[in-house]
Amino acid sequence: MKKIILTMLIAGSTLLVADGAAAYAKCVGCHGVNGEKVALGKSAIIAGQDAATTVEQLNAYKAGTLNQHGMGALMKGQVASMDDTAIKAVADYIAEMK
């Protein structure tokens, strides 16, 4: 039974990372493959950023209440189609970047 539960947890974690990578694909153009770029010469480097911070920021961009570096409208458009699950997955994916 322990092996089954452990296998399910590992599989779920792997799927979440895969979903995070898929959700992050639209971010690559500005933030870089590994989150290493200063997006459009304005943003902070996001690689390794705390997942909770990323979730908070993406939700604020989505709500239209955050406009860091004048990027509010652009980011709002980027996250508009992301649901809570996608936001969490991409935040976890960014947190794991080195």
mmCIF file as gemmi writes it, N, C-alpha and C atoms, coordinates in Angstrom:
data_model
loop_
_atom_site.group_PDB
_atom_site.id
_atom_site.type_symbol
_atom_site.label_atom_id
_atom_site.label_alt_id
_atom_site.label_comp_id
_atom_site.label_asym_id
_atom_site.label_entity_id
_atom_site.label_seq_id
_atom_site.pdbx_PDB_ins_code
_atom_site.Cartn_x
_atom_site.Cartn_y
_atom_site.Cartn_z
_atom_site.occupancy
_atom_site.B_iso_or_equiv
_atom_site.pdbx_formal_charge
_atom_site.auth_seq_id
_atom_site.auth_asym_id
_atom_site.pdbx_PDB_model_num
ATOM 1 N N . MET Axp A 1 ? 0.816 -1.19 0 1 0 ? 1 A 1
ATOM 2 C CA . MET Axp A 1 ? 0 0 0 1 0 ? 1 A 1
ATOM 3 C C . MET Axp A 1 ? 0.867 1.265 0 1 0 ? 1 A 1
ATOM 4 N N . LYS Axp A 2 ? 1.941 1.248 0.786 1 0 ? 2 A 1
ATOM 5 C CA . LYS Axp A 2 ? 2.833 2.408 0.84 1 0 ? 2 A 1
ATOM 6 C C . LYS Axp A 2 ? 3.453 2.688 -0.523 1 0 ? 2 A 1
ATOM 7 N N . LYS Axp A 3 ? 3.799 1.616 -1.247 1 0 ? 3 A 1
ATOM 8 C CA . LYS Axp A 3 ? 4.4 1.776 -2.57 1 0 ? 3 A 1
ATOM 9 C C . LYS Axp A 3 ? 3.413 2.408 -3.542 1 0 ? 3 A 1
ATOM 10 N N . ILE Axp A 4 ? 2.156 2.029 -3.448 1 0 ? 4 A 1
ATOM 11 C CA . ILE Axp A 4 ? 1.132 2.591 -4.334 1 0 ? 4 A 1
ATOM 12 C C . ILE Axp A 4 ? 0.953 4.078 -4.066 1 0 ? 4 A 1
ATOM 13 N N . ILE Axp A 5 ? 0.868 4.447 -2.807 1 0 ? 5 A 1
ATOM 14 C CA . ILE Axp A 5 ? 0.698 5.859 -2.441 1 0 ? 5 A 1
ATOM 15 C C . ILE Axp A 5 ? 1.914 6.673 -2.875 1 0 ? 5 A 1
ATOM 16 N N . LEU Axp A 6 ? 3.106 6.137 -2.626 1 0 ? 6 A 1
ATOM 17 C CA . LEU Axp A 6 ? 4.329 6.824 -3.026 1 0 ? 6 A 1
ATOM 18 C C . LEU Axp A 6 ? 4.391 6.998 -4.541 1 0 ? 6 A 1
ATOM 19 N N . THR Axp A 7 ? 4.034 5.97 -5.271 1 0 ? 7 A 1
ATOM 20 C CA . THR Axp A 7 ? 4.014 6.04 -6.735 1 0 ? 7 A 1
ATOM 21 C C . THR Axp A 7 ? 3.03 7.099 -7.216 1 0 ? 7 A 1
ATOM 22 N N . MET Axp A 8 ? 1.864 7.158 -6.59 1 0 ? 8 A 1
ATOM 23 C CA . MET Axp A 8 ? 0.859 8.158 -6.976 1 0 ? 8 A 1
ATOM 24 C C . MET Axp A 8 ? 1.36 9.571 -6.693 1 0 ? 8 A 1
ATOM 25 N N . LEU Axp A 9 ? 2.028 9.754 -5.565 1 0 ? 9 A 1
ATOM 26 C CA . LEU Axp A 9 ? 2.565 11.074 -5.234 1 0 ? 9 A 1
ATOM 27 C C . LEU Axp A 9 ? 3.64 11.501 -6.219 1 0 ? 9 A 1
ATOM 28 N N . ILE Axp A 10 ? 4.524 10.599 -6.562 1 0 ? 10 A 1
ATOM 29 C CA . ILE Axp A 10 ? 5.591 10.906 -7.528 1 0 ? 10 A 1
ATOM 30 C C . ILE Axp A 10 ? 4.993 11.2 -8.895 1 0 ? 10 A 1
ATOM 31 N N . ALA Axp A 11 ? 4.047 10.398 -9.323 1 0 ? 11 A 1
ATOM 32 C CA . ALA Axp A 11 ? 3.402 10.629 -10.618 1 0 ? 11 A 1
ATOM 33 C C . ALA Axp A 11 ? 2.692 11.972 -10.634 1 0 ? 11 A 1
ATOM 34 N N . GLY Axp A 12 ? 2.01 12.305 -9.555 1 0 ? 12 A 1
ATOM 35 C CA . GLY Axp A 12 ? 1.328 13.599 -9.474 1 0 ? 12 A 1
ATOM 36 C C . GLY Axp A 12 ? 2.297 14.761 -9.527 1 0 ? 12 A 1
ATOM 37 N N . SER Axp A 13 ? 3.43 14.625 -8.841 1 0 ? 13 A 1
ATOM 38 C CA . SER Axp A 13 ? 4.447 15.669 -8.869 1 0 ? 13 A 1
ATOM 39 C C . SER Axp A 13 ? 5.023 15.836 -10.267 1 0 ? 13 A 1
ATOM 40 N N . THR Axp A 14 ? 5.256 14.733 -10.948 1 0 ? 14 A 1
ATOM 41 C CA . THR Axp A 14 ? 5.79 14.775 -12.301 1 0 ? 14 A 1
ATOM 42 C C . THR Axp A 14 ? 4.809 15.443 -13.247 1 0 ? 14 A 1
ATOM 43 N N . LEU Axp A 15 ? 3.533 15.129 -13.117 1 0 ? 15 A 1
ATOM 44 C CA . LEU Axp A 15 ? 2.515 15.76 -13.966 1 0 ? 15 A 1
ATOM 45 C C . LEU Axp A 15 ? 2.431 17.247 -13.698 1 0 ? 15 A 1
ATOM 46 N N . LEU Axp A 16 ? 2.541 17.646 -12.427 1 0 ? 16 A 1
ATOM 47 C CA . LEU Axp A 16 ? 2.484 19.056 -12.093 1 0 ? 16 A 1
ATOM 48 C C . LEU Axp A 16 ? 3.648 19.811 -12.718 1 0 ? 16 A 1
ATOM 49 N N . VAL Axp A 17 ? 4.847 19.231 -12.682 1 0 ? 17 A 1
ATOM 50 C CA . VAL Axp A 17 ? 6.012 19.858 -13.312 1 0 ? 17 A 1
ATOM 51 C C . VAL Axp A 17 ? 5.789 19.954 -14.815 1 0 ? 17 A 1
ATOM 52 N N . ALA Axp A 18 ? 5.273 18.902 -15.415 1 0 ? 18 A 1
ATOM 53 C CA . ALA Axp A 18 ? 5.009 18.927 -16.858 1 0 ? 18 A 1
ATOM 54 C C . ALA Axp A 18 ? 3.983 19.998 -17.181 1 0 ? 18 A 1
ATOM 55 N N . ASP Axp A 19 ? 2.932 20.116 -16.376 1 0 ? 19 A 1
ATOM 56 C CA . ASP Axp A 19 ? 1.927 21.149 -16.587 1 0 ? 19 A 1
ATOM 57 C C . ASP Axp A 19 ? 2.543 22.539 -16.399 1 0 ? 19 A 1
ATOM 58 N N . GLY Axp A 20 ? 3.433 22.67 -15.417 1 0 ? 20 A 1
ATOM 59 C CA . GLY Axp A 20 ? 4.104 23.942 -15.186 1 0 ? 20 A 1
ATOM 60 C C . GLY Axp A 20 ? 4.973 24.327 -16.368 1 0 ? 20 A 1
ATOM 61 N N . ALA Axp A 21 ? 5.67 23.351 -16.934 1 0 ? 21 A 1
ATOM 62 C CA . ALA Axp A 21 ? 6.505 23.61 -18.109 1 0 ? 21 A 1
ATOM 63 C C . ALA Axp A 21 ? 5.644 24.02 -19.288 1 0 ? 21 A 1
ATOM 64 N N . ALA Axp A 22 ? 4.525 23.362 -19.462 1 0 ? 22 A 1
ATOM 65 C CA . ALA Axp A 22 ? 3.619 23.706 -20.563 1 0 ? 22 A 1
ATOM 66 C C . ALA Axp A 22 ? 3.047 25.107 -20.366 1 0 ? 22 A 1
ATOM 67 N N . ALA Axp A 23 ? 2.645 25.424 -19.151 1 0 ? 23 A 1
ATOM 68 C CA . ALA Axp A 23 ? 2.098 26.756 -18.87 1 0 ? 23 A 1
ATOM 69 C C . ALA Axp A 23 ? 3.171 27.831 -19.021 1 0 ? 23 A 1
ATOM 70 N N . TYR Axp A 24 ? 4.414 27.499 -18.686 1 0 ? 24 A 1
ATOM 71 C CA . TYR Axp A 24 ? 5.515 28.454 -18.778 1 0 ? 24 A 1
ATOM 72 C C . TYR Axp A 24 ? 5.93 28.735 -20.22 1 0 ? 24 A 1
ATOM 73 N N . ALA Axp A 25 ? 5.546 27.885 -21.147 1 0 ? 25 A 1
ATOM 74 C CA . ALA Axp A 25 ? 5.961 28.04 -22.548 1 0 ? 25 A 1
ATOM 75 C C . ALA Axp A 25 ? 5.65 29.42 -23.093 1 0 ? 25 A 1
ATOM 76 N N . LYS Axp A 26 ? 4.548 30.018 -22.678 1 0 ? 26 A 1
ATOM 77 C CA . LYS Axp A 26 ? 4.204 31.349 -23.18 1 0 ? 26 A 1
ATOM 78 C C . LYS Axp A 26 ? 5.029 32.455 -22.519 1 0 ? 26 A 1
ATOM 79 N N . CYS Axp A 27 ? 5.792 32.121 -21.498 1 0 ? 27 A 1
ATOM 80 C CA . CYS Axp A 27 ? 6.61 33.093 -20.768 1 0 ? 27 A 1
ATOM 81 C C . CYS Axp A 27 ? 8.036 33.193 -21.323 1 0 ? 27 A 1
ATOM 82 N N . VAL Axp A 28 ? 8.432 32.168 -22.07 1 0 ? 28 A 1
ATOM 83 C CA . VAL Axp A 28 ? 9.815 32.026 -22.527 1 0 ? 28 A 1
ATOM 84 C C . VAL Axp A 28 ? 10.299 33.225 -23.343 1 0 ? 28 A 1
ATOM 85 N N . GLY Axp A 29 ? 9.443 33.768 -24.182 1 0 ? 29 A 1
ATOM 86 C CA . GLY Axp A 29 ? 9.846 34.866 -25.056 1 0 ? 29 A 1
ATOM 87 C C . GLY Axp A 29 ? 10.396 36.065 -24.305 1 0 ? 29 A 1
ATOM 88 N N . CYS Axp A 30 ? 9.826 36.362 -23.161 1 0 ? 30 A 1
ATOM 89 C CA . CYS Axp A 30 ? 10.273 37.521 -22.378 1 0 ? 30 A 1
ATOM 90 C C . CYS Axp A 30 ? 11.2 37.137 -21.221 1 0 ? 30 A 1
ATOM 91 N N . HIS Axp A 31 ? 10.869 36.047 -20.514 1 0 ? 31 A 1
ATOM 92 C CA . HIS Axp A 31 ? 11.61 35.677 -19.307 1 0 ? 31 A 1
ATOM 93 C C . HIS Axp A 31 ? 12.744 34.691 -19.556 1 0 ? 31 A 1
ATOM 94 N N . GLY Axp A 32 ? 12.816 34.108 -20.757 1 0 ? 32 A 1
ATOM 95 C CA . GLY Axp A 32 ? 13.875 33.155 -21.077 1 0 ? 32 A 1
ATOM 96 C C . GLY Axp A 32 ? 13.5 31.736 -20.7 1 0 ? 32 A 1
ATOM 97 N N . VAL Axp A 33 ? 14.18 30.787 -21.304 1 0 ? 33 A 1
ATOM 98 C CA . VAL Axp A 33 ? 13.903 29.37 -21.096 1 0 ? 33 A 1
ATOM 99 C C . VAL Axp A 33 ? 14.014 28.995 -19.629 1 0 ? 33 A 1
ATOM 100 N N . ASN Axp A 34 ? 14.956 29.579 -18.937 1 0 ? 34 A 1
ATOM 101 C CA . ASN Axp A 34 ? 15.191 29.249 -17.53 1 0 ? 34 A 1
ATOM 102 C C . ASN Axp A 34 ? 14.871 30.398 -16.594 1 0 ? 34 A 1
ATOM 103 N N . GLY Axp A 35 ? 14.034 31.331 -17.04 1 0 ? 35 A 1
ATOM 104 C CA . GLY Axp A 35 ? 13.662 32.459 -16.193 1 0 ? 35 A 1
ATOM 105 C C . GLY Axp A 35 ? 14.819 33.391 -15.902 1 0 ? 35 A 1
ATOM 106 N N . GLU Axp A 36 ? 15.829 33.355 -16.786 1 0 ? 36 A 1
ATOM 107 C CA . GLU Axp A 36 ? 17.08 34.077 -16.541 1 0 ? 36 A 1
ATOM 108 C C . GLU Axp A 36 ? 17.117 35.494 -17.113 1 0 ? 36 A 1
ATOM 109 N N . LYS Axp A 37 ? 16.112 35.883 -17.871 1 0 ? 37 A 1
ATOM 110 C CA . LYS Axp A 37 ? 16.131 37.19 -18.531 1 0 ? 37 A 1
ATOM 111 C C . LYS Axp A 37 ? 15.379 38.261 -17.739 1 0 ? 37 A 1
ATOM 112 N N . VAL Axp A 38 ? 15.846 39.478 -17.89 1 0 ? 38 A 1
ATOM 113 C CA . VAL Axp A 38 ? 15.12 40.641 -17.399 1 0 ? 38 A 1
ATOM 114 C C . VAL Axp A 38 ? 14.108 40.949 -18.497 1 0 ? 38 A 1
ATOM 115 N N . ALA Axp A 39 ? 12.855 40.581 -18.292 1 0 ? 39 A 1
ATOM 116 C CA . ALA Axp A 39 ? 11.826 40.668 -19.336 1 0 ? 39 A 1
ATOM 117 C C . ALA Axp A 39 ? 11.68 42.094 -19.851 1 0 ? 39 A 1
ATOM 118 N N . LEU Axp A 40 ? 11.861 42.227 -21.154 1 0 ? 40 A 1
ATOM 119 C CA . LEU Axp A 40 ? 11.75 43.516 -21.836 1 0 ? 40 A 1
ATOM 120 C C . LEU Axp A 40 ? 12.603 44.597 -21.172 1 0 ? 40 A 1
ATOM 121 N N . GLY Axp A 41 ? 13.69 44.167 -20.53 1 0 ? 41 A 1
ATOM 122 C CA . GLY Axp A 41 ? 14.602 45.098 -19.872 1 0 ? 41 A 1
ATOM 123 C C . GLY Axp A 41 ? 14.016 45.749 -18.638 1 0 ? 41 A 1
ATOM 124 N N . LYS Axp A 42 ? 12.911 45.204 -18.112 1 0 ? 42 A 1
ATOM 125 C CA . LYS Axp A 42 ? 12.222 45.863 -16.998 1 0 ? 42 A 1
ATOM 126 C C . LYS Axp A 42 ? 12.06 45.014 -15.748 1 0 ? 42 A 1
ATOM 127 N N . SER Axp A 43 ? 11.764 43.734 -15.897 1 0 ? 43 A 1
ATOM 128 C CA . SER Axp A 43 ? 11.394 42.922 -14.732 1 0 ? 43 A 1
ATOM 129 C C . SER Axp A 43 ? 12.613 42.381 -13.996 1 0 ? 43 A 1
ATOM 130 N N . ALA Axp A 44 ? 12.343 41.844 -12.831 1 0 ? 44 A 1
ATOM 131 C CA . ALA Axp A 44 ? 13.371 41.112 -12.101 1 0 ? 44 A 1
ATOM 132 C C . ALA Axp A 44 ? 13.529 39.742 -12.761 1 0 ? 44 A 1
ATOM 133 N N . ILE Axp A 45 ? 14.65 39.108 -12.547 1 0 ? 45 A 1
ATOM 134 C CA . ILE Axp A 45 ? 14.853 37.735 -12.994 1 0 ? 45 A 1
ATOM 135 C C . ILE Axp A 45 ? 13.981 36.848 -12.105 1 0 ? 45 A 1
ATOM 136 N N . ILE Axp A 46 ? 13.183 35.971 -12.721 1 0 ? 46 A 1
ATOM 137 C CA . ILE Axp A 46 ? 12.223 35.19 -11.953 1 0 ? 46 A 1
ATOM 138 C C . ILE Axp A 46 ? 12.721 33.798 -11.569 1 0 ? 46 A 1
ATOM 139 N N . ALA Axp A 47 ? 13.811 33.328 -12.138 1 0 ? 47 A 1
ATOM 140 C CA . ALA Axp A 47 ? 14.328 31.988 -11.837 1 0 ? 47 A 1
ATOM 141 C C . ALA Axp A 47 ? 14.515 31.817 -10.331 1 0 ? 47 A 1
ATOM 142 N N . GLY Axp A 48 ? 13.91 30.758 -9.779 1 0 ? 48 A 1
ATOM 143 C CA . GLY Axp A 48 ? 14.057 30.462 -8.368 1 0 ? 48 A 1
ATOM 144 C C . GLY Axp A 48 ? 13.181 31.29 -7.444 1 0 ? 48 A 1
ATOM 145 N N . GLN Axp A 49 ? 12.353 32.142 -7.998 1 0 ? 49 A 1
ATOM 146 C CA . GLN Axp A 49 ? 11.472 32.973 -7.159 1 0 ? 49 A 1
ATOM 147 C C . GLN Axp A 49 ? 10.527 32.076 -6.365 1 0 ? 49 A 1
ATOM 148 N N . ASP Axp A 50 ? 10.292 32.431 -5.126 1 0 ? 50 A 1
ATOM 149 C CA . ASP Axp A 50 ? 9.396 31.698 -4.245 1 0 ? 50 A 1
ATOM 150 C C . ASP Axp A 50 ? 8.03 31.502 -4.907 1 0 ? 50 A 1
ATOM 151 N N . ALA Axp A 51 ? 7.516 30.275 -4.877 1 0 ? 51 A 1
ATOM 152 C CA . ALA Axp A 51 ? 6.249 29.949 -5.549 1 0 ? 51 A 1
ATOM 153 C C . ALA Axp A 51 ? 5.091 30.778 -5.006 1 0 ? 51 A 1
ATOM 154 N N . ALA Axp A 52 ? 5.048 30.989 -3.702 1 0 ? 52 A 1
ATOM 155 C CA . ALA Axp A 52 ? 3.945 31.764 -3.116 1 0 ? 52 A 1
ATOM 156 C C . ALA Axp A 52 ? 3.963 33.198 -3.632 1 0 ? 52 A 1
ATOM 157 N N . THR Axp A 53 ? 5.142 33.765 -3.783 1 0 ? 53 A 1
ATOM 158 C CA . THR Axp A 53 ? 5.271 35.122 -4.323 1 0 ? 53 A 1
ATOM 159 C C . THR Axp A 53 ? 4.786 35.166 -5.765 1 0 ? 53 A 1
ATOM 160 N N . THR Axp A 54 ? 5.173 34.168 -6.548 1 0 ? 54 A 1
ATOM 161 C CA . THR Axp A 54 ? 4.753 34.116 -7.953 1 0 ? 54 A 1
ATOM 162 C C . THR Axp A 54 ? 3.243 33.977 -8.058 1 0 ? 54 A 1
ATOM 163 N N . VAL Axp A 55 ? 2.647 33.111 -7.252 1 0 ? 55 A 1
ATOM 164 C CA . VAL Axp A 55 ? 1.183 32.945 -7.264 1 0 ? 55 A 1
ATOM 165 C C . VAL Axp A 55 ? 0.511 34.27 -6.933 1 0 ? 55 A 1
ATOM 166 N N . GLU Axp A 56 ? 0.996 34.934 -5.9 1 0 ? 56 A 1
ATOM 167 C CA . GLU Axp A 56 ? 0.43 36.218 -5.481 1 0 ? 56 A 1
ATOM 168 C C . GLU Axp A 56 ? 0.529 37.246 -6.614 1 0 ? 56 A 1
ATOM 169 N N . GLN Axp A 57 ? 1.69 37.337 -7.238 1 0 ? 57 A 1
ATOM 170 C CA . GLN Axp A 57 ? 1.884 38.307 -8.31 1 0 ? 57 A 1
ATOM 171 C C . GLN Axp A 57 ? 1.033 37.977 -9.534 1 0 ? 57 A 1
ATOM 172 N N . LEU Axp A 58 ? 1.007 36.71 -9.944 1 0 ? 58 A 1
ATOM 173 C CA . LEU Axp A 58 ? 0.221 36.349 -11.121 1 0 ? 58 A 1
ATOM 174 C C . LEU Axp A 58 ? -1.266 36.585 -10.893 1 0 ? 58 A 1
ATOM 175 N N . ASN Axp A 59 ? -1.748 36.284 -9.692 1 0 ? 59 A 1
ATOM 176 C CA . ASN Axp A 59 ? -3.159 36.557 -9.383 1 0 ? 59 A 1
ATOM 177 C C . ASN Axp A 59 ? -3.45 38.057 -9.397 1 0 ? 59 A 1
ATOM 178 N N . ALA Axp A 60 ? -2.503 38.852 -8.912 1 0 ? 60 A 1
ATOM 179 C CA . ALA Axp A 60 ? -2.682 40.303 -8.921 1 0 ? 60 A 1
ATOM 180 C C . ALA Axp A 60 ? -2.651 40.851 -10.348 1 0 ? 60 A 1
ATOM 181 N N . TYR Axp A 61 ? -1.754 40.334 -11.171 1 0 ? 61 A 1
ATOM 182 C CA . TYR Axp A 61 ? -1.752 40.733 -12.581 1 0 ? 61 A 1
ATOM 183 C C . TYR Axp A 61 ? -3.078 40.365 -13.229 1 0 ? 61 A 1
ATOM 184 N N . LYS Axp A 62 ? -3.554 39.167 -12.959 1 0 ? 62 A 1
ATOM 185 C CA . LYS Axp A 62 ? -4.813 38.689 -13.541 1 0 ? 62 A 1
ATOM 186 C C . LYS Axp A 62 ? -5.983 39.578 -13.12 1 0 ? 62 A 1
ATOM 187 N N . ALA Axp A 63 ? -5.973 40.012 -11.881 1 0 ? 63 A 1
ATOM 188 C CA . ALA Axp A 63 ? -7.037 40.885 -11.358 1 0 ? 63 A 1
ATOM 189 C C . ALA Axp A 63 ? -6.885 42.334 -11.821 1 0 ? 63 A 1
ATOM 190 N N . GLY Axp A 64 ? -5.72 42.651 -12.364 1 0 ? 64 A 1
ATOM 191 C CA . GLY Axp A 64 ? -5.464 44.018 -12.807 1 0 ? 64 A 1
ATOM 192 C C . GLY Axp A 64 ? -5.055 44.957 -11.689 1 0 ? 64 A 1
ATOM 193 N N . THR Axp A 65 ? -4.603 44.396 -10.566 1 0 ? 65 A 1
ATOM 194 C CA . THR Axp A 65 ? -4.228 45.213 -9.416 1 0 ? 65 A 1
ATOM 195 C C . THR Axp A 65 ? -2.722 45.377 -9.248 1 0 ? 65 A 1
ATOM 196 N N . LEU Axp A 66 ? -1.936 44.785 -10.139 1 0 ? 66 A 1
ATOM 197 C CA . LEU Axp A 66 ? -0.481 44.909 -10.074 1 0 ? 66 A 1
ATOM 198 C C . LEU Axp A 66 ? 0.03 45.456 -11.397 1 0 ? 66 A 1
ATOM 199 N N . ASN Axp A 67 ? 0.93 46.425 -11.301 1 0 ? 67 A 1
ATOM 200 C CA . ASN Axp A 67 ? 1.502 47.042 -12.496 1 0 ? 67 A 1
ATOM 201 C C . ASN Axp A 67 ? 2.994 47.288 -12.282 1 0 ? 67 A 1
ATOM 202 N N . GLN Axp A 68 ? 3.712 46.225 -11.916 1 0 ? 68 A 1
ATOM 203 C CA . GLN Axp A 68 ? 5.153 46.368 -11.694 1 0 ? 68 A 1
ATOM 204 C C . GLN Axp A 68 ? 5.855 46.741 -12.986 1 0 ? 68 A 1
ATOM 205 N N . HIS Axp A 69 ? 6.706 47.741 -12.904 1 0 ? 69 A 1
ATOM 206 C CA . HIS Axp A 69 ? 7.532 48.169 -14.035 1 0 ? 69 A 1
ATOM 207 C C . HIS Axp A 69 ? 6.685 48.536 -15.262 1 0 ? 69 A 1
ATOM 208 N N . GLY Axp A 70 ? 5.437 48.927 -15.052 1 0 ? 70 A 1
ATOM 209 C CA . GLY Axp A 70 ? 4.558 49.285 -16.159 1 0 ? 70 A 1
ATOM 210 C C . GLY Axp A 70 ? 4.113 48.11 -17.013 1 0 ? 70 A 1
ATOM 211 N N . MET Axp A 71 ? 4.226 46.906 -16.473 1 0 ? 71 A 1
ATOM 212 C CA . MET Axp A 71 ? 3.928 45.696 -17.234 1 0 ? 71 A 1
ATOM 213 C C . MET Axp A 71 ? 2.55 45.107 -16.901 1 0 ? 71 A 1
ATOM 214 N N . GLY Axp A 72 ? 1.729 45.831 -16.161 1 0 ? 72 A 1
ATOM 215 C CA . GLY Axp A 72 ? 0.444 45.308 -15.718 1 0 ? 72 A 1
ATOM 216 C C . GLY Axp A 72 ? -0.47 44.854 -16.838 1 0 ? 72 A 1
ATOM 217 N N . ALA Axp A 73 ? -0.656 45.687 -17.851 1 0 ? 73 A 1
ATOM 218 C CA . ALA Axp A 73 ? -1.569 45.333 -18.948 1 0 ? 73 A 1
ATOM 219 C C . ALA Axp A 73 ? -1.053 44.142 -19.74 1 0 ? 73 A 1
ATOM 220 N N . LEU Axp A 74 ? 0.234 44.124 -20.025 1 0 ? 74 A 1
ATOM 221 C CA . LEU Axp A 74 ? 0.815 43.011 -20.773 1 0 ? 74 A 1
ATOM 222 C C . LEU Axp A 74 ? 0.686 41.705 -19.988 1 0 ? 74 A 1
ATOM 223 N N . MET Axp A 75 ? 1.02 41.745 -18.705 1 0 ? 75 A 1
ATOM 224 C CA . MET Axp A 75 ? 0.954 40.542 -17.882 1 0 ? 75 A 1
ATOM 225 C C . MET Axp A 75 ? -0.487 40.102 -17.655 1 0 ? 75 A 1
ATOM 226 N N . LYS Axp A 76 ? -1.393 41.047 -17.549 1 0 ? 76 A 1
ATOM 227 C CA . LYS Axp A 76 ? -2.806 40.682 -17.387 1 0 ? 76 A 1
ATOM 228 C C . LYS Axp A 76 ? -3.265 39.848 -18.579 1 0 ? 76 A 1
ATOM 229 N N . GLY Axp A 77 ? -2.861 40.241 -19.767 1 0 ? 77 A 1
ATOM 230 C CA . GLY Axp A 77 ? -3.194 39.477 -20.962 1 0 ? 77 A 1
ATOM 231 C C . GLY Axp A 77 ? -2.555 38.102 -20.968 1 0 ? 77 A 1
ATOM 232 N N . GLN Axp A 78 ? -1.345 38.009 -20.442 1 0 ? 78 A 1
ATOM 233 C CA . GLN Axp A 78 ? -0.633 36.725 -20.416 1 0 ? 78 A 1
ATOM 234 C C . GLN Axp A 78 ? -1.278 35.724 -19.465 1 0 ? 78 A 1
ATOM 235 N N . VAL Axp A 79 ? -1.791 36.199 -18.34 1 0 ? 79 A 1
ATOM 236 C CA . VAL Axp A 79 ? -2.331 35.279 -17.335 1 0 ? 79 A 1
ATOM 237 C C . VAL Axp A 79 ? -3.852 35.167 -17.383 1 0 ? 79 A 1
ATOM 238 N N . ALA Axp A 80 ? -4.498 35.924 -18.242 1 0 ? 80 A 1
ATOM 239 C CA . ALA Axp A 80 ? -5.965 35.944 -18.289 1 0 ? 80 A 1
ATOM 240 C C . ALA Axp A 80 ? -6.58 34.561 -18.461 1 0 ? 80 A 1
ATOM 241 N N . SER Axp A 81 ? -5.954 33.715 -19.249 1 0 ? 81 A 1
ATOM 242 C CA . SER Axp A 81 ? -6.518 32.386 -19.521 1 0 ? 81 A 1
ATOM 243 C C . SER Axp A 81 ? -6.054 31.313 -18.537 1 0 ? 81 A 1
ATOM 244 N N . MET Axp A 82 ? -5.214 31.687 -17.581 1 0 ? 82 A 1
ATOM 245 C CA . MET Axp A 82 ? -4.685 30.702 -16.625 1 0 ? 82 A 1
ATOM 246 C C . MET Axp A 82 ? -5.633 30.559 -15.437 1 0 ? 82 A 1
ATOM 247 N N . ASP Axp A 83 ? -5.983 29.313 -15.107 1 0 ? 83 A 1
ATOM 248 C CA . ASP Axp A 83 ? -6.786 29.086 -13.909 1 0 ? 83 A 1
ATOM 249 C C . ASP Axp A 83 ? -5.848 28.908 -12.709 1 0 ? 83 A 1
ATOM 250 N N . ASP Axp A 84 ? -6.426 28.707 -11.526 1 0 ? 84 A 1
ATOM 251 C CA . ASP Axp A 84 ? -5.62 28.586 -10.311 1 0 ? 84 A 1
ATOM 252 C C . ASP Axp A 84 ? -4.624 27.43 -10.385 1 0 ? 84 A 1
ATOM 253 N N . THR Axp A 85 ? -5.031 26.338 -10.998 1 0 ? 85 A 1
ATOM 254 C CA . THR Axp A 85 ? -4.152 25.17 -11.117 1 0 ? 85 A 1
ATOM 255 C C . THR Axp A 85 ? -2.949 25.489 -11.993 1 0 ? 85 A 1
ATOM 256 N N . ALA Axp A 86 ? -3.171 26.16 -13.11 1 0 ? 86 A 1
ATOM 257 C CA . ALA Axp A 86 ? -2.072 26.523 -14.015 1 0 ? 86 A 1
ATOM 258 C C . ALA Axp A 86 ? -1.148 27.53 -13.351 1 0 ? 86 A 1
ATOM 259 N N . ILE Axp A 87 ? -1.715 28.484 -12.635 1 0 ? 87 A 1
ATOM 260 C CA . ILE Axp A 87 ? -0.892 29.48 -11.941 1 0 ? 87 A 1
ATOM 261 C C . ILE Axp A 87 ? -0.003 28.797 -10.902 1 0 ? 87 A 1
ATOM 262 N N . LYS Axp A 88 ? -0.566 27.89 -10.128 1 0 ? 88 A 1
ATOM 263 C CA . LYS Axp A 88 ? 0.222 27.157 -9.121 1 0 ? 88 A 1
ATOM 264 C C . LYS Axp A 88 ? 1.298 26.309 -9.787 1 0 ? 88 A 1
ATOM 265 N N . ALA Axp A 89 ? 0.945 25.645 -10.881 1 0 ? 89 A 1
ATOM 266 C CA . ALA Axp A 89 ? 1.914 24.794 -11.578 1 0 ? 89 A 1
ATOM 267 C C . ALA Axp A 89 ? 3.074 25.615 -12.129 1 0 ? 89 A 1
ATOM 268 N N . VAL Axp A 90 ? 2.787 26.737 -12.755 1 0 ? 90 A 1
ATOM 269 C CA . VAL Axp A 90 ? 3.865 27.557 -13.317 1 0 ? 90 A 1
ATOM 270 C C . VAL Axp A 90 ? 4.692 28.185 -12.197 1 0 ? 90 A 1
ATOM 271 N N . ALA Axp A 91 ? 4.062 28.548 -11.086 1 0 ? 91 A 1
ATOM 272 C CA . ALA Axp A 91 ? 4.805 29.106 -9.951 1 0 ? 91 A 1
ATOM 273 C C . ALA Axp A 91 ? 5.768 28.073 -9.372 1 0 ? 91 A 1
ATOM 274 N N . ASP Axp A 92 ? 5.3 26.837 -9.237 1 0 ? 92 A 1
ATOM 275 C CA . ASP Axp A 92 ? 6.176 25.771 -8.741 1 0 ? 92 A 1
ATOM 276 C C . ASP Axp A 92 ? 7.32 25.504 -9.722 1 0 ? 92 A 1
ATOM 277 N N . TYR Axp A 93 ? 7.008 25.555 -11.008 1 0 ? 93 A 1
ATOM 278 C CA . TYR Axp A 93 ? 8.018 25.334 -12.043 1 0 ? 93 A 1
ATOM 279 C C . TYR Axp A 93 ? 9.089 26.428 -11.977 1 0 ? 93 A 1
ATOM 280 N N . ILE Axp A 94 ? 8.695 27.663 -11.842 1 0 ? 94 A 1
ATOM 281 C CA . ILE Axp A 94 ? 9.635 28.795 -11.75 1 0 ? 94 A 1
ATOM 282 C C . ILE Axp A 94 ? 10.498 28.656 -10.489 1 0 ? 94 A 1
ATOM 283 N N . ALA Axp A 95 ? 9.888 28.253 -9.389 1 0 ? 95 A 1
ATOM 284 C CA . ALA Axp A 95 ? 10.632 28.105 -8.128 1 0 ? 95 A 1
ATOM 285 C C . ALA Axp A 95 ? 11.748 27.081 -8.239 1 0 ? 95 A 1
ATOM 286 N N . GLU Axp A 96 ? 11.562 26.077 -9.102 1 0 ? 96 A 1
ATOM 287 C CA . GLU Axp A 96 ? 12.573 25.034 -9.272 1 0 ? 96 A 1
ATOM 288 C C . GLU Axp A 96 ? 13.688 25.412 -10.242 1 0 ? 96 A 1
ATOM 289 N N . MET Axp A 97 ? 13.54 26.52 -10.939 1 0 ? 97 A 1
ATOM 290 C CA . MET Axp A 97 ? 14.556 26.945 -11.909 1 0 ? 97 A 1
ATOM 291 C C . MET Axp A 97 ? 15.828 27.372 -11.182 1 0 ? 97 A 1
ATOM 292 N N . LYS Axp A 98 ? 16.93 27.113 -11.81 1 0 ? 98 A 1
ATOM 293 C CA . LYS Axp A 98 ? 18.238 27.495 -11.23 1 0 ? 98 A 1
ATOM 294 C C . LYS Axp A 98 ? 18.909 28.498 -12.134 1 0 ? 98 A 1
